[in-house]
Amino acid sequence: MKVAPAIRITLTVLGVLIVVIAFIAVLGIGAATNPPPLRVVVSVKDLPAGSRLTASDYRIVDQVIDPSLARLYVQESDLTAYDGAYVVDDMRRGDPLNKVKLAAGQADQLRRYALVLTDSQDVVMVLPVNPDIIPDQISTGDYVNILFAGGNDVGLNQLPDATQTPVSDQSQRGYGATPTSTPQPGYGMVVATETPTVTPTPRIVLPLADLMLERVLVLQINHQQLQNPSYGANGATSDQPYIEGPITSIVVKVPRTFQTLLGFAIATSKLRFSVASPLLQARDVKPHLGVDWQKYIDMYRWKEAQSGLRGETLTNTLYPLYTPVVPPTAVATATSATPNVLPTPVKP
């Protein structure tokens, strides 16, 4: 049976239309089921660990990625948070910027000791603490001052022993040495020798306290892990088996020259801490005078003498409204008295 030409043309056109519609339908279904492309940040060169991320290190590309996987990568909307971040692990050219390999913000950077130890003369140390000697609200990124506090509980009451130390160094000749003549047997001659001088050893009376370090950066706070009473019981309100207890130690960055001093302080004495101001600059950190019993007594006697010169007594301190009768001779003596001054420290 012959088919009219018009019918054949119509069928052909209809077939083509069906194919085109089917193709468009497939594309539409695919677009509806596939996630939209995301603007992902990709490195344009190899980024070594320790480098800092800059705008010239990356570019933004459109990629179709599974949403659960896309959360691992830095997207265009995340660039503000990761601007200037540190690269923790090496990244190759063309790799998406993985958030795990970047340290953004001070909290993340402080957890990476390699990013904190930018000076080869610094080290990281763990110092034991307890809630009685450190503020409970201290946190990572704070600055503390470290004090050395040594008592007489180590079996000593003064350091070093108050003995006489002979000075036999020939460089001391001419400074108090007394030449003597000593006969030398067998040579028939007299040689001038020196009698060693002795100097008193400065005495340090325990207990003592000394400010060892100022403005020490706290990298981490360690707490005792306690069993959570709200976990695993009937009607449990928490899914955490452990909770943080009291502070047990802090991780700090200190100059490496203080490693032995801090180790000695941990082993033989009790460390003390105070919180330092972040406004304190490194150039303002200077040595401070330590205190032992003798220095405290000297300061107390000086304050007592100064109070006496001002006419203060225990009576008018306890009873401010009480006016004692002062003899004229006592007034003249107090007026003509020479002000006392602090004793000059004895140089070792």
Order of alpha helices (4+ residues) and beta strands (2+ residues): alpha-beta-beta-alpha-alpha-beta-beta-alpha-alpha-beta-beta-beta-beta-beta-beta-beta-beta-beta-beta-alpha-beta-beta-alpha-alpha-alpha
